[in-house]
Amino acid sequence: MAMAPPSSGGLETKHFILAALAATLVAATVVTVVSVVLSPAHLSFSVTDARNDFTSDPARLFLTLAAHNPSRRAAVRYQSIFVDVSNSSGVWGLNWMRANVSADLPLHQPRRSERKVNATVSMVGLAGEEFTGNRTCHSFSVTVTAVARFKVGVAWTRLYDIKVYCGNVDFFGNASTRADCQPAA
């Protein structure tokens, strides 16, 4: 019994399968390279100055927030920045105030740079005395929430939510307070 000659249809099917696998491999490689190149920079934040002014009306708490961008390849564009100050001795949901951020947004931060942003909490009436524990509280928390995108070369990434927590900020100490921030849970 003689064997049937191989049909050319099976050989074409194998070529199509190999071509599809090669195309999938190339696409996966391109996606991986693009996602690595456009990954966000590792930013760090800190409170570099915290002070008060209870001689003005309304009383105010001032802080300076420093944003560090150590990346050699990615610039940052902050679309929004919110700063919340909490009295650590109180209940977070009830004992916090939103600060006014004095930065023109969107805020651009070049590669390998530091940007400083000032924020002010204005307290009207008795709110200042109650919020600060009659100016005896020396342990405030600052939560910074920002929305940013990164620029690598000419390409922009998607928007990223950034949230950090800075503990043990003292607005009433004799010396200026510095507090490093950690990613919020």
Helices and strands as residue ranges (DSSP letters): H 8-37, E 44-53, E 59-69, E 74-87, E 96-101, E 107-109, E 113-123, H 127-131, E 140-152, E 155-156, E 160-169, E 179-183
